């Protein structure tokens, strides 16, 4: 086989490989976009849950305002 034919085959293989890599890259970009969207959604849900927890914590009475209660004796068992 001549050098030119070998070079032509090699170029063809490289072109095919390049197309495969481009397709793989496109798929990976799509997957990344989906994961980024899911991450952003989870962050938003986390922040909303944090806000709800903060609001609930603010509604709890302070320790100072709670009356002192005696043990009912349950710990003496």
Secondary structure, DSSP 8 states (H G I E B T S, - for coil): --HHHHHHHHHHHHHHHHHHHHHHHHHHHHHHHHHHHHHHHHHHHHHHHHHHHHHHHHHS--TTTS------SGGG-
